[in-house]
Amino acid sequence: MMSGDSSAADSLNEPNMVTKFYRSMSVRYQSLLDHWTPHVRSRWVFAVTLILIFVLRILLAQGWYIVTYALGIYHLNLFIAFLTPKIDPALDYEDDGLGLPTHTSREFRPFIRRLPEFKFWLGIVKSTLIGLVCTLFDCFNVPVFWPILVMYFITLLCITMKRQIRHMIKYKYIPFTHGKPKYQQAPTVGT
């Protein structure tokens, strides 16, 4: 009788079919992401291609302006998080050495982003795919006067970027670096 109870308990502990399917899909998804990680240029070509397909869909269908506006705002938020340092120097009240170097006497520290490049790319790709799927349903095609949305987006973009550029100038950081600084070797005097 004990052996029957143990086999029933084992079958309860065994994952069901939905859990197995979810795990196998998450392993495949992670494997795909791991495969794409080192191919930066290819990833961004894919992202730009998706955005162009989305824009072409919007232009040909003449609708879904609310979806486009929401996608633009989300991409703007991702871009701002990409430009912002992980440790904001404006919030660094005490000097614990974690801030960006503001004096030449301080040690050089590389720029660490709040949103890494891969997550920035992944957010753009996911949101653009969701936007493309939303354009397949008429319930998201809300009639709006699109020039107002365009003007509001441009205004929001200008205000946000002006604030970000002021922040970069005030705390003297550049979010785009290309590795370590390279120094030229001093010419040697031949004897």
N, CA, C and O of each residue as an XYZ file, in Angstrom:
764
protein
N       0.813     -1.187      0.000
C       0.000      0.000      0.000
C       0.863      1.260      0.000
O       0.456      2.291     -0.534
N       2.028      1.183      0.584
C       2.926      2.329      0.606
C       3.451      2.650     -0.791
O       3.626      3.819     -1.134
N       3.701      1.622     -1.596
C       4.226      1.870     -2.935
C       3.188      2.586     -3.802
O       3.567      3.398     -4.645
N       1.929      2.321     -3.628
C       0.864      3.009     -4.364
C       0.779      4.465     -3.960
O       0.528      5.329     -4.801
N       0.986      4.753     -2.671
C       0.956      6.137     -2.208
C       2.136      6.931     -2.741
O       1.993      8.108     -3.071
N       3.298      6.301     -2.827
C       4.477      7.022     -3.306
C       4.363      7.326     -4.805
O       4.807      8.387     -5.242
N       3.785      6.432     -5.593
C       3.628      6.714     -7.024
C       2.593      7.815     -7.246
O       2.725      8.600     -8.184
N       1.570      7.885     -6.404
C       0.584      8.966     -6.501
C       1.229     10.298     -6.116
O       0.950     11.327     -6.732
N       2.095     10.275     -5.093
C       2.782     11.498     -4.685
C       3.763     11.947     -5.757
O       3.918     13.145     -5.993
N       4.438     10.982     -6.418
C       5.361     11.330     -7.495
C       4.626     11.964     -8.669
O       5.131     12.901     -9.287
N       3.439     11.458     -8.977
C       2.688     12.032    -10.092
C       2.183     13.432     -9.757
O       1.987     14.245    -10.661
N       1.969     13.730     -8.472
C       1.560     15.076     -8.085
C       2.732     16.053     -8.161
O       2.542     17.227     -8.480
N       3.929     15.578     -7.871
C       5.106     16.441     -7.917
C       5.615     16.657     -9.338
O       6.346     17.615     -9.588
N       5.249     15.795    -10.262
C       5.682     15.912    -11.645
C       4.959     17.088    -12.311
O       3.747     17.234    -12.152
N       5.694     17.930    -13.058
C       5.043     19.080    -13.694
C       4.053     18.643    -14.774
O       4.259     17.651    -15.474
N       2.972     19.419    -14.885
C       1.958     19.072    -15.879
C       2.407     19.508    -17.277
O       3.488     20.074    -17.440
N       1.593     19.246    -18.253
C       1.939     19.480    -19.651
C       2.107     20.984    -19.951
O       2.977     21.360    -20.736
N       1.298     21.823    -19.345
C       1.393     23.265    -19.574
C       2.715     23.793    -19.034
O       3.368     24.611    -19.682
N       3.110     23.336    -17.860
C       4.371     23.771    -17.269
C       5.552     23.317    -18.108
O       6.498     24.080    -18.306
N       5.513     22.096    -18.600
C       6.588     21.587    -19.463
C       6.678     22.408    -20.751
O       7.773     22.750    -21.197
N       5.520     22.724    -21.348
C       5.509     23.519    -22.571
C       6.075     24.911    -22.313
O       6.881     25.411    -23.099
N       5.657     25.539    -21.215
C       6.139     26.877    -20.869
C       7.648     26.864    -20.651
O       8.346     27.764    -21.117
N       8.156     25.861    -19.952
C       9.602     25.764    -19.704
C      10.369     25.563    -21.007
O      11.407     26.190    -21.215
N       9.867     24.694    -21.887
C      10.570     24.462    -23.148
C      10.560     25.722    -24.020
O      11.551     26.020    -24.686
N       9.450     26.458    -24.020
C       9.386     27.698    -24.790
C      10.308     28.762    -24.196
O      10.941     29.507    -24.945
N      10.397     28.850    -22.876
C      11.282     29.846    -22.269
C      12.745     29.494    -22.515
O      13.572     30.392    -22.669
N      13.081     28.209    -22.556
C      14.451     27.798    -22.870
C      14.778     28.151    -24.321
O      15.873     28.638    -24.602
N      13.855     27.915    -25.234
C      14.075     28.264    -26.646
C      14.214     29.779    -26.827
O      15.072     30.246    -27.576
N      13.367     30.534    -26.138
C      13.407     31.999    -26.211
C      14.748     32.513    -25.683
O      15.374     33.369    -26.307
N      15.184     31.996    -24.546
C      16.460     32.423    -23.980
C      17.622     32.015    -24.882
O      18.593     32.761    -25.015
N      17.533     30.853    -25.495
C      18.575     30.414    -26.426
C      18.646     31.347    -27.631
O      19.738     31.678    -28.094
N      17.498     31.772    -28.138
C      17.462     32.713    -29.257
C      18.080     34.049    -28.864
O      18.848     34.630    -29.632
N      17.746     34.541    -27.667
C      18.331     35.799    -27.190
C      19.839     35.672    -27.009
O      20.588     36.582    -27.362
N      20.280     34.551    -26.462
C      21.716     34.326    -26.273
C      22.447     34.276    -27.610
O      23.585     34.731    -27.720
N      21.792     33.725    -28.619
C      22.396     33.659    -29.951
C      22.535     35.055    -30.565
O      23.525     35.331    -31.241
N      21.552     35.940    -30.337
C      21.549     37.277    -30.920
C      22.430     38.266    -30.167
O      22.785     39.303    -30.726
N      22.791     37.988    -28.939
C      23.500     38.949    -28.093
C      24.779     39.506    -28.717
O      24.944     40.726    -28.710
N      25.687     38.704    -29.252
C      26.929     39.301    -29.765
C      26.792     40.036    -31.098
O      27.717     40.746    -31.492
N      25.690     39.893    -31.790
C      25.511     40.474    -33.123
C      24.796     41.822    -33.032
O      23.613     41.931    -33.354
N      25.523     42.836    -32.593
C      24.921     44.148    -32.330
C      24.376     44.784    -33.604
O      23.228     45.227    -33.634
N      25.183     44.830    -34.644
C      24.751     45.484    -35.887
C      23.541     44.771    -36.492
O      22.608     45.425    -36.958
N      23.551     43.456    -36.487
C      22.424     42.694    -37.038
C      21.148     42.921    -36.234
O      20.058     43.024    -36.797
N      21.295     42.997    -34.915
C      20.122     43.242    -34.070
C      19.485     44.583    -34.394
O      18.263     44.681    -34.507
N      20.312     45.624    -34.543
C      19.762     46.950    -34.802
C      19.209     47.071    -36.217
O      18.253     47.814    -36.443
N      19.785     46.362    -37.161
C      19.204     46.333    -38.512
C      17.821     45.694    -38.446
O      16.884     46.179    -39.080
N      17.690     44.619    -37.690
C      16.396     43.962    -37.506
C      15.389     44.903    -36.845
O      14.231     44.967    -37.259
N      15.833     45.639    -35.809
C      14.929     46.564    -35.115
C      14.469     47.690    -36.027
O      13.287     48.030    -36.043
N      15.384     48.265    -36.780
C      15.021     49.344    -37.707
C      14.095     48.820    -38.799
O      13.165     49.513    -39.211
N      14.346     47.606    -39.267
C      13.464     46.993    -40.265
C      12.055     46.818    -39.716
O      11.075     47.092    -40.409
N      11.951     46.360    -38.465
C      10.628     46.223    -37.845
C       9.919     47.572    -37.734
O       8.722     47.675    -38.005
N      10.658     48.599    -37.336
C      10.059     49.933    -37.213
C       9.606     50.431    -38.580
O       8.533     51.023    -38.692
N      10.398     50.203    -39.617
C      10.003     50.617    -40.961
C       8.767     49.862    -41.446
O       7.907     50.440    -42.110
N       8.678     48.582    -41.117
C       7.474     47.809    -41.461
C       6.265     48.385    -40.736
O       5.183     48.497    -41.313
N       6.449     48.750    -39.467
C       5.352     49.344    -38.706
C       4.920     50.676    -39.324
O       3.726     50.925    -39.492
N       5.889     51.528    -39.661
C       5.563     52.832    -40.262
C       4.873     52.640    -41.612
O       3.914     53.346    -41.924
N       5.356     51.692    -42.409
C       4.719     51.401    -43.691
C       3.284     50.925    -43.489
O       2.388     51.324    -44.233
N       3.065     50.087    -42.501
C       1.709     49.605    -42.183
C       0.793     50.772    -41.809
O      -0.352     50.830    -42.257
N       1.290     51.697    -40.994
C       0.488     52.855    -40.568
C       0.184     53.756    -41.765
O      -0.945     54.223    -41.920
N       1.183     54.001    -42.607
C       0.971     54.882    -43.761
C       0.005     54.276    -44.777
O      -0.828     54.990    -45.335
N       0.104     52.987    -45.020
C      -0.782     52.349    -45.989
C      -2.201     52.176    -45.457
O      -3.166     52.299    -46.212
N      -2.333     51.892    -44.165
C      -3.658     51.666    -43.587
C      -4.352     52.969    -43.205
O      -5.569     52.988    -43.026
N      -3.593     54.057    -43.077
C      -4.152     55.357    -42.693
C      -4.975     55.262    -41.400
O      -6.132     55.680    -41.359
N      -4.381     54.725    -40.381
C      -5.072     54.605    -39.100
C      -4.112     54.203    -37.998
O      -2.895     54.221    -38.184
N      -4.658     53.845    -36.864
C      -3.918     53.390    -35.683
C      -2.912     54.431    -35.203
O      -1.778     54.103    -34.854
N      -3.346     55.700    -35.190
C      -2.450     56.775    -34.775
C      -2.217     56.762    -33.265
O      -1.153     57.172    -32.801
N      -3.193     56.297    -32.503
C      -3.008     56.197    -31.048
C      -1.947     55.144    -30.734
O      -1.119     55.341    -29.844
N      -1.971     54.045    -31.449
C      -0.954     52.995    -31.253
C       0.421     53.550    -31.600
O       1.391     53.299    -30.885
N       0.509     54.298    -32.688
C       1.776     54.894    -33.106
C       2.271     55.888    -32.069
O       3.460     55.917    -31.749
N       1.373     56.696    -31.548
C       1.741     57.676    -30.535
C       2.244     56.977    -29.269
O       3.272     57.366    -28.715
N       1.533     55.957    -28.815
C       1.953     55.221    -27.615
C       3.305     54.548    -27.845
O       4.153     54.534    -26.952
N       3.506     53.997    -29.027
C       4.786     53.370    -29.344
C       5.911     54.405    -29.359
O       7.009     54.132    -28.875
N       5.650     55.567    -29.900
C       6.653     56.637    -29.912
C       7.022     57.096    -28.507
O       8.197     57.310    -28.209
N       6.020     57.247    -27.643
C       6.282     57.647    -26.257
C       7.091     56.572    -25.540
O       8.009     56.891    -24.785
N       6.760     55.311    -25.766
C       7.500     54.225    -25.121
C       8.948     54.175    -25.613
O       9.869     53.981    -24.820
N       9.145     54.349    -26.921
C      10.504     54.362    -27.457
C      11.293     55.548    -26.917
O      12.492     55.427    -26.669
N      10.636     56.697    -26.732
C      11.298     57.861    -26.147
C      11.722     57.567    -24.710
O      12.829     57.925    -24.307
N      10.858     56.921    -23.937
C      11.215     56.568    -22.556
C      12.384     55.590    -22.521
O      13.270     55.720    -21.676
N      12.399     54.621    -23.418
C      13.527     53.694    -23.490
C      14.815     54.436    -23.843
O      15.867     54.157    -23.266
N      14.743     55.365    -24.772
C      15.918     56.116    -25.191
C      16.466     56.973    -24.059
O      17.680     57.055    -23.874
N      15.581     57.612    -23.301
C      16.020     58.427    -22.164
C      16.679     57.545    -21.112
O      17.702     57.927    -20.543
N      16.112     56.371    -20.844
C      16.730     55.458    -19.881
C      18.082     54.968    -20.404
O      18.989     54.712    -19.612
N      18.230     54.835    -21.704
C      19.492     54.423    -22.305
C      20.556     55.505    -22.147
O      21.734     55.194    -21.971
N      20.148     56.777    -22.208
C      21.093     57.890    -22.094
C      21.450     58.242    -20.660
O      22.454     58.912    -20.421
N      20.648     57.803    -19.709
C      20.823     58.192    -18.319
C      21.799     57.260    -17.609
O      21.768     56.048    -17.821
N      22.676     57.827    -16.756
C      23.583     56.956    -16.002
C      22.830     56.151    -14.948
O      21.784     56.567    -14.449
N      23.390     54.992    -14.627
C      22.755     54.118    -13.637
C      22.673     54.799    -12.276
O      21.651     54.722    -11.594
N      23.740     55.455    -11.895
C      23.767     56.204    -10.643
C      23.672     57.670    -11.016
O      24.625     58.247    -11.541
N      22.528     58.269    -10.748
C      22.283     59.648    -11.150
C      23.085     60.587    -10.259
O      22.889     60.580     -9.044
N      23.988     61.402    -10.824
C      24.776     62.309     -9.999
C      23.935     63.401     -9.339
O      24.363     63.992     -8.348
N      22.748     63.675     -9.873
C      21.884     64.683     -9.259
C      21.338     64.193     -7.926
O      21.026     65.002     -7.052
N      21.220     62.899     -7.761
C      20.692     62.337     -6.516
C      21.784     61.912     -5.554
O      21.490     61.432     -4.459
N      23.045     62.080     -5.945
C      24.171     61.659     -5.117
C      24.492     62.783     -4.131
O      25.313     63.653     -4.421
N      23.839     62.758     -2.964
C      24.011     63.822     -1.974
C      25.341     63.711     -1.241
O      25.958     64.729     -0.927
N      25.781     62.515     -0.969
C      27.052     62.334     -0.285
C      28.044     61.739     -1.257
O      27.676     60.937     -2.116
N      29.272     62.119     -1.132
C      30.290     61.642     -2.054
C      30.820     60.309     -1.573
O      31.747     60.253     -0.764
N      30.231     59.236     -2.070
C      30.677     57.908     -1.672
C      31.520     57.258     -2.767
O      31.841     56.073     -2.682
N      31.880     58.031     -3.795
C      32.735     57.503     -4.841
C      31.990     56.791     -5.950
O      32.623     56.267     -6.867
N      30.659     56.753     -5.900
C      29.903     56.026     -6.915
C      29.473     56.910     -8.074
O      28.973     56.405     -9.080
N      29.657     58.221     -7.953
C      29.187     59.126     -8.993
C      30.130     59.182    -10.181
O      31.188     58.554    -10.188
N      29.727     59.943    -11.177
C      30.555     60.140    -12.349
C      31.683     61.104    -12.007
O      31.501     61.989    -11.170
N      32.834     60.951    -12.630
C      33.931     61.875    -12.333
C      33.617     63.259    -12.878
O      33.332     63.418    -14.065
N      33.670     64.260    -12.001
C      33.403     65.635    -12.422
C      34.662     66.479    -12.394
O      34.649     67.608    -12.884
N      35.738     65.974    -11.842
C      37.014     66.683    -11.807
C      38.066     65.819    -12.484
O      37.944     64.595    -12.532
N      39.094     66.463    -13.004
C      40.142     65.697    -13.667
C      40.976     64.908    -12.679
O      41.652     63.954    -13.064
N      40.940     65.293    -11.401
C      41.740     64.578    -10.416
C      41.100     63.252    -10.008
O      41.774     62.381     -9.459
N      39.821     63.098    -10.271
C      39.152     61.840     -9.912
C      39.464     60.768    -10.935
O      39.768     61.062    -12.091
N      39.388     59.534    -10.501
C      39.682     58.398    -11.360
C      38.603     58.260    -12.439
O      37.427     58.524    -12.190
N      39.016     57.845    -13.631
C      38.072     57.627    -14.725
C      37.230     56.396    -14.436
O      37.754     55.340    -14.082
N      35.943     56.540    -14.586
C      35.026     55.406    -14.462
C      34.191     55.365    -15.733
O      33.728     56.405    -16.202
N      33.998     54.200    -16.284
C      33.207     54.125    -17.521
C      31.744     54.475    -17.258
O      31.248     54.360    -16.137
N      31.082     54.897    -18.307
C      29.674     55.252    -18.221
C      28.845     53.967    -18.135
O      28.900     53.119    -19.025
N      28.084     53.841    -17.057
C      27.211     52.684    -16.880
C      25.778     53.169    -17.056
O      25.326     54.072    -16.353
N      25.086     52.573    -17.982
C      23.731     53.012    -18.323
C      22.691     52.439    -17.364
O      22.866     51.366    -16.787
N      21.604     53.192    -17.216
C      20.472     52.669    -16.446
C      19.794     51.543    -17.217
O      19.331     50.571    -16.620
N      19.735     51.670    -18.536
C      19.169     50.637    -19.397
C      20.256     50.180    -20.369
O      20.625     50.941    -21.264
N      20.777     48.966    -20.221
C      21.837     48.499    -21.123
C      21.358     48.415    -22.577
O      20.160     48.369    -22.859
N      22.328     48.397    -23.478
C      22.020     48.410    -24.908
C      21.166     47.224    -25.324
O      20.245     47.387    -26.124
N      21.447     46.034    -24.804
C      20.679     44.859    -25.205
C      19.228     44.968    -24.748
O      18.314     44.633    -25.501
N      19.010     45.433    -23.525
C      17.631     45.590    -23.046
C      16.911     46.710    -23.785
O      15.698     46.643    -23.984
N      17.645     47.734    -24.193
C      17.081     48.805    -25.010
C      16.598     48.227    -26.340
O      15.476     48.495    -26.768
N      17.452     47.436    -26.990
C      17.073     46.797    -28.253
C      15.883     45.863    -28.058
O      14.940     45.879    -28.849
N      15.926     45.053    -27.011
C      14.857     44.093    -26.771
C      13.526     44.803    -26.502
O      12.478     44.358    -26.969
N      13.570     45.903    -25.752
C      12.351     46.676    -25.504
C      11.774     47.261    -26.777
O      10.557     47.275    -26.958
N      12.640     47.746    -27.665
C      12.171     48.310    -28.930
C      11.553     47.221    -29.806
O      10.497     47.426    -30.405
N      12.208     46.075    -29.877
C      11.692     44.991    -30.722
C      10.357     44.476    -30.188
O       9.404     44.304    -30.949
N      10.290     44.233    -28.881
C       9.035     43.728    -28.300
C       7.900     44.718    -28.498
O       6.805     44.336    -28.911
N       8.154     45.991    -28.204
C       7.082     46.979    -28.313
C       6.648     47.181    -29.760
O       5.463     47.389    -30.022
N       7.580     47.124    -30.697
C       7.213     47.273    -32.103
C       6.392     46.077    -32.581
O       5.434     46.238    -33.337
N       6.768     44.888    -32.141
C       5.964     43.707    -32.491
C       4.557     43.802    -31.894
O       3.578     43.459    -32.557
N       4.455     44.261    -30.655
C       3.132     44.444    -30.038
C       2.335     45.499    -30.809
O       1.134     45.342    -31.029
N       3.020     46.581    -31.219
C       2.353     47.606    -32.015
C       1.861     47.061    -33.345
O       0.760     47.394    -33.785
N       2.672     46.219    -33.994
C       2.239     45.601    -35.252
C       1.027     44.704    -35.043
O       0.112     44.698    -35.866
N       1.012     43.957    -33.962
C      -0.140     43.092    -33.672
C      -1.376     43.948    -33.394
O      -2.479     43.594    -33.810
N      -1.199     45.066    -32.697
C      -2.347     45.946    -32.414
C      -2.949     46.530    -33.684
O      -4.145     46.817    -33.727
N      -2.125     46.709    -34.725
C      -2.673     47.259    -35.969
C      -3.515     46.243    -36.736
O      -4.132     46.586    -37.743
N      -3.545     45.016    -36.276
C      -4.384     44.001    -36.926
C      -5.820     44.025    -36.410
O      -6.693     43.380    -36.991
N      -6.076     44.762    -35.323
C      -7.407     44.791    -34.714
C      -8.003     46.189    -34.831
O      -7.356     47.185    -34.506
N      -9.249     46.245    -35.301
C      -9.919     47.529    -35.494
C     -10.276     48.226    -34.185
O     -10.516     49.434    -34.184
N     -10.315     47.506    -33.086
C     -10.667     48.149    -31.816
C      -9.595     49.153    -31.380
O      -9.879     50.043    -30.578
N      -8.368     49.024    -31.895
C      -7.296     49.970    -31.566
C      -7.212     51.119    -32.558
O      -6.390     52.019    -32.389
N      -8.042     51.102    -33.582
C      -8.059     52.156    -34.576
C      -9.051     53.237    -34.153
O     -10.136     53.367    -34.719
N      -8.651     54.002    -33.151
C      -9.496     55.067    -32.609
C      -9.333     56.298    -33.502
O      -8.209     56.718    -33.777
N     -10.461     56.882    -33.962
C     -10.329     58.056    -34.833
C      -9.865     59.281    -34.035
O     -10.535     59.718    -33.100
N      -8.722     59.816    -34.419
C      -8.167     61.017    -33.776
C      -7.650     61.945    -34.866
O      -7.434     61.540    -36.009
N      -7.460     63.185    -34.483
C      -6.862     64.158    -35.396
C      -5.352     64.048    -35.213
O      -4.793     64.623    -34.278
N      -4.692     63.311    -36.102
C      -3.294     62.944    -35.912
C      -2.310     64.104    -35.871
O      -1.288     63.974    -35.198
N      -2.546     65.248    -36.553
C      -1.555     66.337    -36.450
C      -1.360     66.845    -35.010
O      -0.270     67.288    -34.648
N      -2.415     66.778    -34.200
C      -2.269     67.190    -32.803
C      -1.343     66.223    -32.070
O      -0.513     66.653    -31.268
N      -1.474     64.926    -32.335
C      -0.594     63.940    -31.701
C       0.859     64.142    -32.143
O       1.780     64.007    -31.338
N       1.055     64.460    -33.405
C       2.411     64.685    -33.901
C       3.021     65.910    -33.230
O       4.171     65.866    -32.794
N       2.266     66.997    -33.143
C       2.779     68.209    -32.503
C       3.056     67.978    -31.018
O       4.060     68.459    -30.492
N       2.184     67.256    -30.353
C       2.402     66.969    -28.938
C       3.631     66.088    -28.750
O       4.401     66.298    -27.813
N       3.825     65.107    -29.625
C       5.004     64.239    -29.518
C       6.283     65.034    -29.761
O       7.264     64.850    -29.040
N       6.292     65.913    -30.760
C       7.480     66.728    -31.040
C       7.782     67.644    -29.856
O       8.941     67.808    -29.475
N       6.745     68.236    -29.277
C       6.940     69.089    -28.101
C       7.513     68.286    -26.939
O       8.455     68.726    -26.280
N       6.951     67.125    -26.691
C       7.439     66.264    -25.616
C       8.877     65.827    -25.874
O       9.690     65.800    -24.949
N       9.196     65.489    -27.109
C      10.553     65.092    -27.472
C      11.540     66.234    -27.226
O      12.609     66.016    -26.656
N      11.190     67.440    -27.649
C      12.089     68.592    -27.471
C      12.306     68.912    -25.995
O      13.437     69.149    -25.572
N      11.242     68.919    -25.218
C      11.373     69.228    -23.794
C      12.197     68.168    -23.075
O      13.064     68.498    -22.266
N      11.936     66.913    -23.362
C      12.650     65.825    -22.696
C      14.120     65.814    -23.078
O      14.980     65.664    -22.211
N      14.420     65.970    -24.354
C      15.816     65.954    -24.784
C      16.562     67.191    -24.286
O      17.748     67.101    -23.968
N      15.898     68.331    -24.214
C      16.534     69.540    -23.681
C      16.925     69.312    -22.226
O      18.024     69.683    -21.812
N      16.037     68.708    -21.452
C      16.331     68.417    -20.053
C      17.477     67.417    -19.931
O      18.341     67.563    -19.067
N      17.485     66.407    -20.791
C      18.544     65.393    -20.741
C      19.890     65.990    -21.133
O      20.903     65.685    -20.503
N      19.921     66.823    -22.147
C      21.174     67.446    -22.578
C      21.694     68.396    -21.502
O      22.899     68.450    -21.255
N      20.804     69.138    -20.866
C      21.233     69.998    -19.750
C      21.830     69.165    -18.620
O      22.828     69.556    -18.016
N      21.224     68.030    -18.340
C      21.729     67.138    -17.296
C      23.127     66.638    -17.666
O      24.013     66.581    -16.812
N      23.325     66.276    -18.931
C      24.634     65.798    -19.378
C      25.685     66.906    -19.293
O      26.826     66.640    -18.918
N      25.319     68.137    -19.635
C      26.257     69.252    -19.568
C      26.577     69.594    -18.115
O      27.735     69.839    -17.777
N      25.569     69.611    -17.264
C      25.777     69.970    -15.862
C      26.704     68.992    -15.155
O      27.568     69.412    -14.386
N      26.542     67.697    -15.401
C      27.348     66.692    -14.712
C      28.488     66.153    -15.564
O      29.150     65.189    -15.181
N      28.717     66.767    -16.712
C      29.872     66.505    -17.569
C      30.063     65.025    -17.899
O      31.100     64.436    -17.593
N      29.057     64.443    -18.520
C      29.208     63.069    -18.980
C      28.687     62.950    -20.394
O      27.792     63.685    -20.814
N      29.263     62.015    -21.115
C      28.852     61.705    -22.479
C      28.431     60.241    -22.479
O      29.232     59.368    -22.144
N      27.181     59.961    -22.852
C      26.706     58.575    -22.770
C      27.243     57.646    -23.849
O      26.972     56.446    -23.807
N      27.993     58.163    -24.810
C      28.506     57.331    -25.882
C      30.021     57.262    -25.785
O      30.716     58.246    -26.038
N      30.523     56.099    -25.419
C      31.967     55.890    -25.353
C      32.330     54.725    -26.258
O      31.501     53.863    -26.550
N      33.550     54.713    -26.684
C      34.025     53.642    -27.553
C      35.212     52.946    -26.905
O      36.283     52.857    -27.504
N      35.033     52.462    -25.707
C      36.085     51.716    -25.026
C      37.037     52.631    -24.270
O      36.734     53.795    -24.006
N      38.169     52.086    -23.936
C      39.175     52.827    -23.172
C      39.821     53.901    -24.041
O      39.901     53.753    -25.261
N      40.286     54.995    -23.403
C      41.010     55.992    -24.187
C      42.346     55.418    -24.664
O      43.010     54.680    -23.937
N      42.728     55.765    -25.889
C      43.978     55.269    -26.463
C      44.966     56.427    -26.535
O      44.657     57.504    -27.045
N      46.140     56.180    -26.019
C      47.180     57.196    -25.997
C      48.240     56.846    -27.027
O      48.551     55.676    -27.255
N      48.783     57.874    -27.638
C      49.850     57.656    -28.609
C      51.167     57.530    -27.896
O      51.399     58.184    -26.879
N      52.024     56.697    -28.423
C      53.327     56.500    -27.819
C      54.224     57.678    -28.178
O      54.256     58.121    -29.326
N      54.950     58.176    -27.186
C      55.854     59.302    -27.411
C      56.991     58.840    -28.334
O      57.480     57.717    -28.215
N      57.396     59.710    -29.241
C      58.503     59.328    -30.135
C      59.793     59.133    -29.338
O      60.107     59.915    -28.441
N      60.515     58.102    -29.670
C      61.778     57.824    -28.979
C      62.913     58.502    -29.720
O      62.907     58.622    -30.945
N      63.874     58.936    -28.948
C      65.029     59.614    -29.526
C      66.062     58.548    -29.860
O      66.534     57.845    -28.966
N      66.413     58.420    -31.107
C      67.379     57.398    -31.554
C      68.814     57.902    -31.356
O      69.096     59.078    -31.584
N      69.702     57.027    -30.940
C      71.097     57.432    -30.756
C      71.994     56.894    -31.838
O      73.198     57.147    -31.824
